[in-house]
Amino acid sequence: MNNEGVYGPQSCGVPGVVRFIYVPTSNPVVVKNLERGRKYFATYFDPVSGKREKFTKAEEGENGSRIFSAPPGINHDWLLILESK
């Protein structure tokens, strides 16, 4: 059984300000319903090492979505932080 449906990404935040997306695996995550025309500063947090770094690449998705891959070298859970500029 694929546990991703049960243990899939979790998201919370303040609309138009910040969004936190917890990703329990090293799989890519699709972030939907991003506000059109709004710029975001993306960082990731590694809960194992405590390291936080700027996210450098996101792929354009459909209808205002973005696809974020796990940061290089991450083979466990991670946190994506999107802050509105």
QUISULVEN-V787672 format. One line per field, one symbol per residue. phi: phi as a letter, one per 30 degrees, with the letter a starting at -180 (. if undefined). burial: + if it has 24 or more other ideal C-beta (glycine too) atoms within 12 Angstrom, else -. A space follows every 50 residues. Layout:
phi->???
burial->???
//
This chain:
phi->.dddddcdebbalceibabcbdcdbcddbcccidddidcbccbbbcddci dbbddcbbcdcchicbccdeeeicbbdabccccdd
burial->--------+---------+++-+----++++--+-----+-+++++---- ----+--+-------+-++++--+--++++++---
//
